[in-house]
Structures are given as structure tokens and as C-alpha cells.
């Protein structure tokens, strides 16, 4: 219901996906072949009608219990009880094929050279290796927080690496920047385009879970815990990592010498609560300020 009220023309889930069902449902919804067929048919329709579109696809496959991957993608076998890593790797192979099939359909339909393709995710996954936990949502580690972002831009072909540190709030301004679309007026955005010139301010990126959190500042990733903060343990040394890159791989090296350990998430939590409570008032103030700046001839930020 939340998405339906945000200007999306069509919205489908496991119960409403177009086309007849040819496979049984899985734990999180449909087999990806079912969704893939619906996506390919929709792309063909867009191509025939020369229709501009935004299509977003959230797959069910890379979720516990990682079930019902076609036999073709059973490359890794489980060897330890409780370790789901092999099953997850099989699912990644499966998703590689699905995403490649979508790109192939764009190419076959003559749309690939004028379509921006973005591949990303929202978090990593703990898979029970070495007796560890399974899932996500309550802890923050570099592996859980380090999400891939692949952008296939027909206006900038070839292989390029962008080492700008960012987060999910930067996705919208980045895509608008690439598409040469202005950020909608009358709204507030905390993100920045990952292709924009480096700003001179000291930007903080906050990473959230139910209890633990992380803060990225400059090239450091510092973790924290809300319960520990409330108990007065925030001054204790906290895990911190220096962020570097090796080609397309992001490296996190433990760094006990950083002076960033005092960063807490409480000010951010307070800011977010205040922003949500007073969002419309802030938007009105910002719009009024921009109008005044435009009348006076002074540039506004």
C-alpha cells in the first residue's frame, strides 16, 4: 500500500505476477523463472510502444532457506551442518543468470543502448559458517554493510571504478544525476550523487540495525552498540576499520589507532525523529528560502 501511493503504475507480487504459474512457490514467493518471464514480456511491450519506463525487480532467491535453485546451478555442496554458504553461492549463480537474461532481453529489444541498468542490494548475509549465526538485521559488520553497486550506463561505456564512499540514500541523486533529471522541488534529500565533486565538509554515513550500528567518516568504518551506549560504555574502545580498495574489492583492515571512536548514533536518531515529525514544515521553509534567494539573485543551496 505504501508503494501504490508513490506514483507506480504497476505493482506485482507472488500472488499477482502476470502469466500462468509453471512451478511451485518457494518460501519467499515465486521461482525467479516466473518473475523473469513476466519481466521479459514487459520489456518487449515497452520496446514495441517506444515507452519510457522504470522497472524495479526485487528477487526472492537470495533469502533463507535458499531453496529451490534449479539443478543447473547446483555447483556447491553442503559439507558442514548449519553452514548455508554453498547454498547461497548456488543462489548467486542462479541470480547471475537471471540478471544476464534481463540484460539480454534489453539487447534483443533494442533498448540496452538507451537504458540505465543498476544492480545493487541492501545488505550482506551471515550464513552460519563455523557455527556462526544466520541472517541479518541485529548486528553490523563490514561484510553485512558492504553492498555492491554496478551501473551500466550507455553514455559512459567501458569498465570504470568509482571509489566514492556512499550509502543507499545516495542512489536516488546518483541516478538523477546520470539521467540529467533535476531533484524534485519541494522535497529534502540527505544523499549526494556519487559522481559529484568531492564536498569539503566532513560527511558522516550511518548504518543501522536493530541494536548495533556503524558510522563511516572519511575512510574509516566505526561500529557501535545502542545498549552499550545507554549503559555508559560508549567511551570503551569499539571495533574500527580502515577502508581501502584493491581493484573492485573493498578491504576492511582493523584499525585500533583511529581517533573516530567517539562517534555515536544518538544524534542521528534524534535528527531523524525530528525530521520525520516536522518534514512538511522543513520543506515549506526550504522552498520559501529558495524563492527568496531566486528573487534576490543570490544562488541557493
N, C-alpha and C positions, 0 to 999 in steps of 0.2 A: 504493500500500500504506500509506503514511503517513496518508492521509486516511481510508482504510477503518477504521482503528483509532481514530477520533476521534468515533464515535457518529453518523456519517452513514448514513441509512437506504438511500439510493440514490445511486449514483455512475456517471456515464456519460461516455464519451469518443467519439472519432470512430468507434471500432470497435463500440461497444455502444449508440449512441443509438437510442432506440425509434423504430419506424416504418420504412417502406421508403425506400431511397435513390432520389431522383429526379434528383439532379445528381451530377456528378463531384466527387471530393475535390479539395481545394486543398492548397497547401504545408503549412499548419498544421493541417489536419484537414478539417472539413466546411464547406460553404457555410452561411451563417448562416440561410438559409431552412429548412434541415433542422433545425437546433437550435431555431429559433423555433417550428416546428410542434410539436416534442416538448414545449417549454415550455408552449405554449398548451393542448395536450391535458392536460398535467399540472395546470395551473391549473383547468381545467374539472372534473377529478376532485376536486381539493381542495374546490372550491365545492359540488359535489353532496354530498360527505360531511361538509361543515361542519368540515373538518380544518384544524387549525393547522399551519403549515409554515414552514420556512426554505428558500428556493431561491436558490442562488448560480449565476451564469452568467458564465463567462469566455470571451469571444468569440475566435475565431481571426483575424478580419479585420484588425485594425489591427497587423499584423506584416508585416515584409519577406517576400516581394517585393510585397506589396499587390496580390495578383492576384485575378482572377475576381469583380470587383464587377459586379453586373447593369448592363446597358446604361442603365437608367433613371437611374442615379446617376453617369453619365459627364458631369459638368458641367465638369471642368477637364482641359485637355490639356497633355501634357508639351511644354515648349519648349526645354529645355536637357538635354543628355546628362548623366546622373548625378544629376539633381535629381528626387527622387521626391515632392516636395511636392504636385504636382497629384494624383497617385495617392492619396496619403494623405488629401487633402481629400475625394476621392470616397469613400474608405472611411469617413470620418467622417459623410458624408451617409447612407451606407448604414447605419451603426450608429445614427444618429438615428432612422431609420425602424424598425429592429429594436426599439430600446428603446421607442419610441412604441407599437409594436404590442403589446408586453408589457403596457404600462400600459393600452392599450385593452382587452386581454383581461381584466385585473383588473376594469376598469369593467364590461364586459359580463357578467362572472360575479358581480357584486355584491360584490366584495372590495376595491375600491380605497379605500373609506372606512374600512376597518379593516386596512389593510396598510401597513407602513412600507417605502417604496421607497428604496433607496440606490444612487446611481450614482457610481462613483469609478474611479480607475485606480492603477497602481503607479509610473509614471514617464512622462516625455515621450519624444520620439524625435528623433534627428538624421536629416535627410532628404537630405543631400548637396547642399544649396543652396550656390551659389558655390564649388563644388569642395570642400566640407567633407565630413566623414565621415558614414557611415550607421550607425544603430543606437544602442546604449546599453550601459552596464554598466562602462565603464572610466573615464569622466570624470563630473564633477559640474558642472553649470551651473544657473542659476536656471530655465531653460526645462525642463531634464530633471527638476528636483526639484519644480517647482510642479504638483501634481496637483489636479484638480478634485474637489470633494465636493458632491454635490447630494442633499439629504434631503427626500423628500416625506412629511411627517408629517400624517396626517389629524387629529391632535389639535391641530395648530398650522398651520391653513391660511393661504394667502397667501404673499407674497414677502418673505423676511427675509434679511438678510445677517449672517453671523457672522464677525467679523474675528479670532477667536482663532487664534493660530498653533499648529499641531499637526503630527502625523505619523501614519503608518499605525498605530502602536501605540495611538493614541487612539481608533481606530474601535470596537473592542470595548467599552470602557467608555462611549463615547458612545451606542452603540445600546442597551446595557443600561440606561442612564440614561433614555432615551426610552421604553423598553418597561417601565420600572418593575420591572426584574428585578435582584436583587442580584448582585454579582460573586460567582462561585462560591467557596465557602470552601476553604481548603487550597491555594490557588494564589497565585502572586505576579504582579503586573501592574505594568508601568512606565508605562502610559498613564493619561490622565485624560479625563474627559468634557469635550468642547468646550463644553458648556453649564454646566459647574460654575463657581462663583465663582472669580475670579482668585486664585491662590495667592500668598502673599507671598514664596516662595523664588525664587531665580534658576534657572529651569529651562533645561536645555540639550537641544536636539534634534539628534541625529546622523543624517547622511545618508551612505549608504555606496555605494561602487562597489569594483571590484577594487583600484584604486590610489588614485584621488582620493577625497576626502570633503568633507563640508560640516558646519558646526556653526551652528545657529540659536540665538541668545541675544537675549532681548528682541526688538528689531525689526531685528536685523542677521543677515545670512547671510554667513558667512566660509568660504572654500574652503581646502583643504589637499591635500597630496600625501604619501603614506606614504614613497615613495622619497626625496623631498626631506627629510622629517623624519629619516630614517635617516642621510642624508648630512650632517646638521648644518645644513641650510639653513632650518630651521623658524623662525629669527628674521628671515628676509627678509620684506619686505612681501608679503602674499598678497591676492589679489582679495577684496574685501568689498563687500557691497551693503546699502543701507538699504531696508527693506521698507515699502511704503506701499500704499494701496488707492485705486482710482478706481472707485467703484461695485462691481461684481462682479469687476473686473480687479485682479490683484495686480501691483504695479510694483516693479521692482528697479533702483535707481539706484546706480551705482558710488560708493563712499564710501571715500576714502583717509584720512579723519580718524578713523575708529573706533579705539578702544583695545582691540578684541576680537581682535586679530591673534594673540595668544599661545595661543589655544585649539587644542589638539591632540586627535587621536582615540585616541592610545595608551592613556590612562587608561580610556577607554570600552572599547577592545578587551580590556584586562586584566580589567575588570569583567565583561564578557560571558562571557569564558572561565571565570572563576571561578564565575559564576552557573550556567553550564551544568554544570560539573563537580560542583557542590555543591548543585544545585537542591533535591533531596529533603530535604537536611539543613536548608536555609534554610526551606523550607515547614514542616517539623516545628517548628523554633524559633518561627516566627511564630505557628503555631496554638497552641503551648504558651503563648506570651506573651498571646495573646488570651484564652485560657481563664483564665489567672491574673488578667488585668485584669477579666474579667467577674465572677469570684468576689469580687474586692476592691471592685467597684462603680466602678472608675475607667474612663473611656472609653479605648478603644484606637484607634490609627490604623493 
